[in-house]
Amino acid sequence: MNAHGKVHKYGSNVDTDVIIPARYLNTADHKELASHCMEDIDKDFINKVADGDIMVAEENFGCGSSREHAPIAIKASGISCVIASTFARIFYRNAINIGLAILECDEAAKKISDGDEVSVDFDTGVITNVTKGETYQAEPFPEFIKDIISKGGLLNSIKA
């Protein structure tokens, strides 16, 4: 499993209300949620993001409520992976459950810049900043998490 794309970078304490504002939680349509992803912090995000892109943030990404809408909106927007120094625990679990790849790596979160081209090898945990010619080491996914993500989420991995 690998990811490769352009980085969309954010700071610390990006909460679920910023990822997907509560005013849009009356829909379960993933594409509709994606169309409002990050709009309160980055109005142009949805126009800049491309399939396969990577989101990078600093500490405590996904704090706030336990809504699954947040990782769903990110994944449906085309983001292939979120890298952060740390994640709120409930966001971390919700992301895995819906099949959104996420990695904790403080060095990568601090050194990667907005617009950098980055690739991720989930088997080894190596994050390569192609733009800067740097590599960072994250903890690779255990096999059961790779299985969940490759099948698009926990429910899909159970059905298989």
Secondary structure, DSSP 8 states (H G I E B T S, - for coil): -EEEEEEEE--S--BHHHHS-GGGTT---HHHHHTTTTTTT-TTHHHH--TT-EEEE-TTBTBS---THHHHHHHHTT--EEEES-B-HHHHHHHHHHT-EEEE-HHHHHH--TT-EEEEETTTTEEEETTTTEEEE-----HHHHHHHHTTSHHHHHH-
